[in-house]
């Protein structure tokens, strides 16, 4: 009987220690992924951005690091970063100016457009900048789509003026 109790307690202690050493809080995971965005290997950076996107709105603390990562040398990383910002949604509003700049890059434009759209009406502060971006023929169509989807009266008016 005592032997069984010792075995059960040993297993229980082992499982608890595995959980303590291997179980991270969401906040700890986000911090680890933020650090991974600076890894020398672009696949690690891309995967970190993708995982932050899976976490979604709870990864809002990563917005500053993701905003910087929008300038990554790797197209795949920039694409994943834009997707992650979109998944974070309205909490990624501070990334709107960087996403607007990203509209100029044809390789990542669609993802930046989607991110701005998912930020949605939260991106209303970006509307004046987006209206200015309508003057650039390279991003006019993408910018117009974003303005339409943001949907504020000023954004819709700017979109309709192009039609």
C-alpha positions as a printed NumPy array, in Angstrom:
array([[  0.   ,   0.   ,   0.   ],
       [  2.745,   2.457,   0.973],
       [  4.689,   1.447,  -2.139],
       [  1.697,   2.284,  -4.365],
       [  1.251,   5.623,  -2.648],
       [  4.927,   6.459,  -3.227],
       [  4.608,   5.527,  -6.911],
       [  1.445,   7.597,  -7.355],
       [  2.983,  10.585,  -5.581],
       [  6.154,  10.274,  -7.69 ],
       [  4.126,  10.278, -10.884],
       [  2.056,  13.221,  -9.675],
       [  5.152,  15.228,  -8.741],
       [  6.678,  14.413, -12.133],
       [  3.575,  15.55 , -14.014],
       [  3.354,  18.767, -12.012],
       [  7.014,  19.582, -12.666],
       [  6.59 ,  18.883, -16.398],
       [  3.614,  21.227, -16.487],
       [  5.417,  23.938, -14.541],
       [  8.462,  23.797, -16.794],
       [  6.545,  23.391, -20.063],
       [  3.353,  25.359, -19.548],
       [  3.637,  28.989, -20.52 ],
       [  1.11 ,  31.664, -20.019],
       [ -0.14 ,  33.411, -23.136],
       [  1.799,  36.506, -22.083],
       [  5.033,  34.502, -21.78 ],
       [  4.462,  32.92 , -25.179],
       [  3.874,  36.326, -26.773],
       [  7.103,  37.648, -25.227],
       [  9.003,  34.648, -26.567],
       [  7.508,  35.15 , -30.033],
       [  8.352,  38.871, -29.989],
       [ 11.955,  37.91 , -29.366],
       [ 11.787,  35.338, -32.185],
       [ 10.785,  38.132, -34.608],
       [ 14.428,  39.241, -34.377],
       [ 15.927,  35.797, -35.028],
       [ 18.591,  35.586, -37.756],
       [ 16.655,  32.866, -39.605],
       [ 13.794,  34.266, -41.678],
       [ 11.773,  31.056, -41.327],
       [ 11.839,  31.457, -37.55 ],
       [ 10.713,  35.087, -37.913],
       [  7.934,  34.058, -40.31 ],
       [  6.763,  31.281, -37.986],
       [  6.788,  33.642, -34.99 ],
       [  4.627,  36.151, -36.862],
       [  2.285,  33.357, -37.926],
       [  1.912,  32.126, -34.363],
       [  1.227,  35.673, -33.147],
       [ -1.495,  35.816, -35.784],
       [ -2.975,  32.58 , -34.43 ],
       [ -3.028,  34.076, -30.938],
       [ -4.911,  37.051, -32.401],
       [ -6.077,  39.93 , -30.25 ],
       [ -4.321,  38.528, -27.182],
       [ -1.021,  39.238, -28.986],
       [ -1.622,  43.002, -28.93 ],
       [  1.599,  43.543, -26.953],
       [  3.457,  42.387, -30.078],
       [  2.127,  45.241, -32.255],
       [  5.238,  47.457, -31.892],
       [  7.574,  44.556, -32.767],
       [  5.329,  43.474, -35.645],
       [  5.259,  47.048, -36.943],
       [  9.047,  47.042, -37.1  ],
       [  9.008,  43.59 , -38.705],
       [  6.9  ,  44.969, -41.582],
       [ 10.247,  46.222, -42.903],
       [ 11.868,  42.768, -42.794],
       [ 14.043,  41.852, -45.769],
       [ 12.019,  38.667, -46.351],
       [  8.762,  38.95 , -48.265],
       [  7.438,  35.862, -46.462],
       [  8.096,  37.469, -43.085],
       [  6.438,  40.751, -44.141],
       [  3.425,  38.812, -45.423],
       [  3.089,  36.863, -42.16 ],
       [  3.523,  40.049, -40.147],
       [  0.754,  41.84 , -42.059],
       [ -1.465,  38.798, -41.528],
       [ -0.699,  38.793, -37.808],
       [ -1.556,  42.489, -37.522],
       [ -4.834,  41.804, -39.273],
       [ -5.58 ,  38.922, -36.898],
       [ -4.886,  41.177, -33.914],
       [ -7.51 ,  43.492, -35.397],
       [ -8.521,  46.804, -33.869],
       [ -5.803,  46.524, -31.23 ],
       [ -3.255,  46.864, -34.056],
       [ -4.335,  50.431, -34.847],
       [ -0.861,  51.788, -34.039],
       [  0.471,  49.792, -36.997],
       [ -1.857,  51.542, -39.472],
       [  0.72 ,  54.108, -40.717],
       [  3.279,  51.347, -41.374],
       [  0.625,  49.23 , -43.09 ],
       [ -0.272,  52.185, -45.309],
       [  3.38 ,  52.437, -46.372],
       [  3.336,  48.708, -47.045],
       [  0.543,  49.237, -49.577],
       [  3.294,  50.496, -51.894],
       [  4.905,  47.054, -51.989],
       [  3.108,  44.863, -54.551],
       [  4.38 ,  41.665, -52.909],
       [  2.686,  42.438, -49.602],
       [ -0.012,  44.92 , -50.661],
       [ -2.941,  42.493, -50.435],
       [ -1.975,  41.424, -46.917],
       [ -1.553,  45.028, -45.767],
       [ -4.934,  45.872, -47.29 ],
       [ -6.539,  42.967, -45.44 ],
       [ -4.885,  43.992, -42.169],
       [ -6.131,  47.565, -42.492],
       [ -9.573,  46.251, -43.327],
       [ -9.61 ,  44.039, -40.223],
       [ -8.515,  46.98 , -38.111],
       [-11.643,  48.45 , -39.701],
       [-13.272,  51.462, -38.188],
       [-10.462,  51.378, -35.646],
       [ -8.331,  52.667, -38.508],
       [-10.48 ,  55.785, -38.807],
       [ -7.529,  57.822, -37.579],
       [ -5.678,  56.583, -40.652],
       [ -8.367,  57.88 , -43.025],
       [ -6.666,  61.26 , -43.684],
       [ -3.425,  59.471, -44.54 ],
       [ -5.285,  56.987, -46.722],
       [ -7.03 ,  59.846, -48.543],
       [ -3.607,  61.367, -49.244],
       [ -2.435,  57.957, -50.482],
       [ -5.181,  58.054, -53.122],
       [ -2.952,  60.5  , -55.021],
       [ -0.393,  57.736, -55.569],
       [ -1.42 ,  55.712, -58.631],
       [  0.502,  52.672, -57.364],
       [ -1.661,  52.288, -54.266],
       [ -4.862,  54.063, -55.319],
       [ -6.928,  50.911, -55.905],
       [ -5.807,  49.194, -52.702],
       [ -6.297,  52.361, -50.69 ],
       [ -9.772,  52.895, -52.119],
       [-10.779,  49.347, -51.112],
       [ -9.51 ,  49.927, -47.593],
       [-11.369,  53.24 , -47.311],
       [-14.576,  51.589, -48.443],
       [-14.186,  48.819, -45.893],
       [-13.304,  51.204, -43.042],
       [-16.707,  52.659, -43.736],
       [-16.601,  55.983, -41.917],
       [-18.514,  58.758, -43.732],
       [-15.285,  60.532, -44.661],
       [-13.747,  57.264, -45.944],
       [-16.824,  56.363, -47.983],
       [-16.976,  59.869, -49.464],
       [-13.317,  59.592, -50.549],
       [-13.982,  56.178, -52.061],
       [-17.086,  57.383, -53.903],
       [-15.211,  60.378, -55.319],
       [-13.068,  57.926, -57.299],
       [-16.054,  56.192, -58.893]])
